[in-house]
Amino acid sequence: MPKAYWINTSRSISDEEKLAAYIELAGPALRAAGGTFLARGLPSHAFESGLMERTTLIEFDSVDAAVAAYHSPAYQEALRALGDGAERDLRIIEAAP
């Protein structure tokens, strides 16, 4: 079964305190669900309509594991802490063969 990648970008951040609360809860929740953080932060460079948005890349053993992590009670608690503090784009993709 191919690995999967969780790619999250923050389109805009309206409340840094809510984002900080989310980060404090989300990291442990996603690690507990089997996620490995590969990269996070602002891009070093952005090309071809790319945006300089905070981005997080997390590896999971499978798409199913990543989706289960999203729906886990611990991650849902992190989302409640974030609330309307940021507009995000989250995608889960399967690794290339």
SULZIKA-V817588 format. One record per backbone hydrogen bond with DSSP energy under -1.0 kcal/mol. NH is the residue of the N-H (numbers start at 1). CO is the residue of the C=O. If there is no record, write none. Layout:
NH CO
NH CO
This chain:
4 60
5 93
6 58
7 91
8 56
9 89
10 54
11 87
12 87
14 85
15 85
19 15
20 16
21 17
22 18
23 19
24 20
25 21
26 22
27 23
29 25
30 26
31 27
32 28
33 29
34 31
35 30
36 59
38 57
39 57
41 55
53 51
55 41
56 8
57 39
58 6
59 36
60 4
66 62
67 63
68 64
69 65
70 66
71 67
76 72
77 73
78 74
79 75
80 76
81 77
82 78
83 79
85 82
87 12
89 9
91 7
93 5
95 3
